[in-house]
């Protein structure tokens, strides 16, 4: 396989491997990716997020997020509060339980990054990041193509 043919499958495989490792490390505190990702996104946000803004941040559809938020809310991880400027919208806010867990999530992410990337030469890692940033930037300029019938 040529390098350009390997890129997509390799990115997918690495994503799933890293996700599995982090999920296993966060399991003792009751968090899987479906649970820690929205919590961490809210923790890192510079301002309160509406449900639709959080869905966009996570790259998922709003109906999918609503089901996730319902479960997280029922389990005491977050709550919805009315937006002061729009009665139709809700801000999603962290509970004290989530705020406490965010320190554990960040610590596990730091340890995982150290474990994963600590064996890689820093210059090679920087090159990898630069290449992926270039691919991401260029992909954002491309127009989707539709498949053509043969």
BELMODA-V760172 format. One record per backbone hydrogen bond with DSSP energy under -1.0 kcal/mol. NH is the residue of the N-H (numbers start at 1). CO is the residue of the C=O. E is the energy in kcal/mol with one decimal. If there is no record, write none. Layout:
nh: [NH,NH]
co: [CO,CO]
e: [E,E]
This chain:
nh: [5,6,7,10,11,12,13,14,15,16,17,18,19,20,21,22,23,24,25,26,27,29,30,31,35,36,37,39,40,41,42,43,44,45,51,54,55,56,57,58,59,60,65,66,67,68,69,70,71,72,73,74,75,76,77,79,81,83,89,91,92,93,95,99,100,101,102,105,106,107,108,109,110,111,112,113,114,115,116,117,118,120,125,126,127,128,129,130,131,132,133,134,135,136,137,138,139,140,141]
co: [2,2,3,6,7,8,9,10,11,12,13,14,15,16,17,18,19,20,21,22,23,26,27,26,32,32,33,35,36,37,38,39,40,41,90,50,51,52,53,54,55,55,61,62,63,64,65,66,67,68,69,70,71,73,72,93,91,89,86,81,49,79,77,95,96,97,98,101,102,103,104,105,106,107,108,109,110,111,112,113,114,117,121,122,123,124,125,126,127,128,129,130,131,132,133,134,135,136,138]
e: [-1.1,-1.5,-1.5,-2.6,-2.7,-2.4,-2.7,-2.7,-2.5,-2.4,-2.4,-2.8,-2.6,-2.3,-2.3,-2.7,-2.8,-2.2,-1.9,-2.0,-1.2,-1.3,-2.1,-1.8,-1.4,-3.4,-2.2,-1.2,-3.0,-2.5,-2.2,-2.2,-2.5,-1.1,-1.2,-2.5,-2.3,-2.1,-2.3,-2.2,-1.1,-2.3,-2.0,-2.7,-1.6,-1.8,-3.3,-2.5,-1.8,-2.7,-2.9,-2.3,-1.7,-1.6,-2.9,-2.6,-2.6,-2.1,-1.4,-3.3,-2.7,-3.2,-1.7,-2.5,-2.5,-2.0,-2.1,-2.6,-2.8,-2.1,-2.7,-2.5,-2.4,-2.6,-2.5,-2.7,-2.2,-2.9,-2.9,-3.0,-1.8,-1.7,-2.4,-2.3,-2.1,-2.5,-2.4,-2.4,-2.6,-2.4,-2.5,-2.1,-2.5,-2.6,-2.6,-2.7,-2.8,-1.7,-1.6]
